[in-house]
Amino acid sequence: QEQLVEAGGGSVQAGGSLTLSCTTSGSMLRFLVMGWYRQAPGKRREWVARSFRSGGTNYADSVEGRFTISRDNARNTVYLQMDSLKPEDTAVYYCNGDYGPFDKGAVWGQGTQVIVSS
């Protein structure tokens, strides 16, 4: 099956930056949407950002202005640039590839840990 592999997680101080990457085993263009989600300890998984195959992007209010999602279709990779990190950004970040509506399905990566300390 198609696989998504995240990388770039780590530990940083508040106010610092990290860039995550997610690489698909096949063509990333098979997905209608590439997205980033995160799950903090004891919390439910939440949506963070998404990048549409057509070029558009959306962000959760909590990260708007601080995070930037981008993609390199030739490298089958989507990125999440995270600036001005806050302790509340601490979570496991997951990459998601969605084939589209009508229950076409989606693929998840294994996740990468991000820890932001004060």
C-alpha positions as CSV (number, residue, x, y, z in Angstrom):
1,Q,0.0,0.0,0.0
2,E,1.0,3.6,-0.3
3,Q,3.2,4.8,2.5
4,L,3.8,8.2,4.0
5,V,7.0,8.9,6.0
6,E,7.4,12.0,8.2
7,A,10.7,13.4,9.3
8,G,12.1,16.5,11.0
9,G,10.6,16.3,14.5
10,G,12.6,17.3,17.5
11,S,12.9,19.4,20.6
12,V,13.1,23.2,20.5
13,Q,12.7,26.2,22.8
14,A,9.6,28.3,22.6
15,G,10.0,30.9,19.8
16,G,12.1,28.5,17.7
17,S,11.4,26.9,14.4
18,L,11.2,23.4,12.9
19,T,10.4,22.1,9.5
20,L,8.7,18.8,9.0
21,S,8.6,16.8,5.8
22,C,6.4,14.0,4.6
23,T,7.3,11.9,1.6
24,T,4.9,9.6,-0.2
25,S,6.1,6.2,-1.7
26,G,4.2,6.8,-4.9
27,S,3.1,9.9,-6.7
28,M,1.8,12.5,-4.3
29,L,-0.5,13.8,-7.1
30,R,-2.7,10.7,-6.5
31,F,-4.0,12.5,-3.4
32,L,-6.5,15.3,-3.7
33,V,-5.3,16.8,-0.4
34,M,-2.1,16.5,1.6
35,G,-2.6,17.5,5.2
36,W,-0.9,17.8,8.6
37,Y,-2.5,16.8,11.9
38,R,-1.3,16.7,15.4
39,Q,-2.1,14.9,18.6
40,A,-1.0,16.1,22.0
41,P,-0.9,13.8,25.1
42,G,-4.4,13.3,26.4
43,K,-5.9,15.3,23.5
44,R,-7.8,14.3,20.4
45,R,-6.1,14.5,17.0
46,E,-6.7,17.9,15.4
47,W,-6.2,19.2,11.9
48,V,-3.4,21.7,11.4
49,A,-3.0,22.5,7.7
50,R,-3.8,21.2,4.2
51,S,-2.5,21.6,0.7
52,F,-4.8,21.0,-2.2
53,R,-3.5,19.4,-5.4
54,S,-4.8,22.4,-7.2
55,G,-2.5,24.7,-5.2
56,G,-4.7,26.1,-2.4
57,T,-4.0,25.9,1.3
58,N,-5.8,26.2,4.6
59,Y,-4.7,26.5,8.2
60,A,-6.2,26.0,11.6
61,D,-6.7,29.3,13.5
62,S,-4.2,28.2,16.1
63,V,-1.4,28.1,13.6
64,E,-2.4,30.7,11.1
65,G,0.5,33.1,10.5
66,R,3.0,30.9,12.2
67,F,3.0,27.7,10.1
68,T,3.4,27.3,6.4
69,I,2.5,24.2,4.4
70,S,4.2,23.7,1.0
71,R,4.8,21.0,-1.5
72,D,7.4,19.7,-4.0
73,N,5.5,17.5,-6.4
74,A,8.6,16.4,-8.2
75,R,10.0,15.0,-4.9
76,N,6.6,13.7,-3.7
77,T,7.1,15.7,-0.5
78,V,5.0,18.1,1.5
79,Y,6.5,20.3,4.2
80,L,5.3,22.1,7.3
81,Q,7.4,25.0,8.3
82,M,6.7,25.9,11.9
83,D,7.9,29.3,13.3
84,S,7.3,31.0,16.6
85,L,6.6,27.7,18.2
86,K,4.7,27.6,21.5
87,P,4.6,24.9,24.2
88,E,1.1,24.2,23.2
89,D,2.4,23.1,19.8
90,T,3.9,20.1,21.5
91,A,2.4,17.0,19.9
92,V,3.0,14.1,17.5
93,Y,2.5,15.4,14.0
94,Y,1.0,13.2,11.4
95,C,1.0,13.5,7.6
96,N,-2.2,12.6,5.8
97,G,-3.0,11.9,2.1
98,D,-6.6,12.0,1.1
99,Y,-7.8,10.7,-2.2
100,G,-11.0,12.7,-2.1
101,P,-14.7,12.7,-1.2
102,F,-17.2,9.8,-1.5
103,D,-15.2,7.5,0.9
104,K,-12.3,7.2,-1.5
105,G,-10.0,6.8,1.6
106,A,-6.9,8.3,3.1
107,V,-3.4,7.3,4.2
108,W,-1.6,8.2,7.4
109,G,2.0,8.4,8.3
110,Q,3.5,7.0,11.6
111,G,4.0,10.5,13.0
112,T,7.0,12.5,14.2
113,Q,7.3,14.0,17.7
114,V,7.6,17.8,18.2
115,I,8.5,19.1,21.7
116,V,8.5,22.8,22.5
117,S,9.8,23.7,25.9
118,S,9.5,27.0,27.7
